[in-house]
Amino acid sequence: MAVLLTACSGGGGGGSSATCINSGRDCTFLTPSDNRGDSSGHNPSGGRGDDTEYTPSDDRGDDTNHEPTNDRNNTDTRAPSSGRNEIISYTSVGRQMGLSFANFGTYTTNADITTNYAPHKETAFFTGDHTREIEYSNIANNVQFTGRAIGTASNENQVVDLAGNATLNFDKDSGISTLGAQFDNWYDIVVKNDNTGSITFTNYKNAYDQVKLDNTPDADGVISSTGAKMDVHYYGYVPESGIPTEAAGLVQWTETPGGAKMDIAFGAK
C-alpha cells in the first residue's frame, strides 16, 4: 500500500508543519516531535565523529603495526593449494556427432599454471534433455544404433585414453541394452545393463602393454567379468511415439582383484 503525504510551507525556514487533508487529527500530531532535526539539542552523542576522542584504536590502518599478517596475498607462501584455480576443459563428442537431445564426452581438470600439479585424468560425462527422454517400458520396438565411445582405462600407475566406434542395441522383450565398443589401443568390450552387469574383453592391442587386465582369457581369448555399471538413456523428438532417435550413457567397471578401472561415456543414433 502506498501512502502520499503532502506538506505545505508555512513561510520561513524550519517552520513547516504537515497539512492535514481529510483527517480529523490535529496537525500538531504530525509535526516532528522531540526536537528531531534540532542540531543544537541533538548533536552526535558520545563524541561520535570527534577525531580527538575517537581516532581509530589499536593502530588500525597503521601500516607500521598492522601490515597483513600470515603472508596474506604473498604468492611466495600462499600459492594455490590442492589444485585451486583449476582450469576445466572438455571434449563434446555428442556435438561433433550431431546429437540433438544428448551430449557426451570427457572433461579434464588442470591445475593453475603457477603450480606444479599434474593434470588429472579425463573423466567421462553425459547429459540429455529429460523432456525428450523415453523410458525403457515405453520404447516401442527393438533399437539398433551406431555411435562413439570415449573415456579412460587406468590402474595405479597408468592411464590409457580411449576413443572408438560403438554400437548400441536395445531388446524390447528383455529391456536390456548391449553396448559394444572397439578401442585400437586397448580391448574391445561388450557390456550389458543386465542384473549382473556382464562385460567381456577381447583383442588386447596396446603397444606399450599398459593397463593389461590380470584376469586370464579363456580358450577363445575372452575375459569375462561382472559388476559393470551401465547407465543408458534414450531420447526421441516425440517421446510419446515410443521411437528413440538417439541415446547416451556411461559405463564404469573395476577389475577384481586386479584393480584396473574403465570409465567411458558413449552416444549413438
Beta strands, then each sheet from edge to edge (+ up, - down):
strand 1: 7-8
strand 2: 17-18
strand 3: 87-92
strand 4: 102-110
strand 5: 123-128
strand 6: 133-134
strand 7: 143-154
strand 8: 159-171
strand 9: 176-183
strand 10: 188-192
strand 11: 199-202
strand 12: 223-225
strand 13: 229-235
strand 14: 246-254
strand 15: 261-268
sheet 1: 1+ 2-
sheet 2: 3+ 4- 5+
sheet 3: 6+ 13- 14+ 15- 7+ 8- 9+ 10- 11+ 12-
end
